[in-house]
């Protein structure tokens, strides 16, 4: 399993570092050589490319939350027969 290094001062935290490591591993095919990642107090494992992609999306969401980027949520509106 790949260990994440301590955060670099210009980077926000562990999730962003892990996200960039996963992107690099996907580019050079290294994600197939190991089957998991570890951040402090958490270990993630995957068995296939599909599992890896789901994990990558989840890690990106965690990194965005950590960096203060609010996740996009679609807005819903009341129908035509609202209060009346």
Secondary structure, DSSP 4 states (H G I P E B T S, - for coil): -EEPPPPPTTS--HHHHHHHHHHHHHHHTGGGT--EEEETTEEEE-SSHHHHHHHHHHHHHHHHHHHT-PPP-------TT---
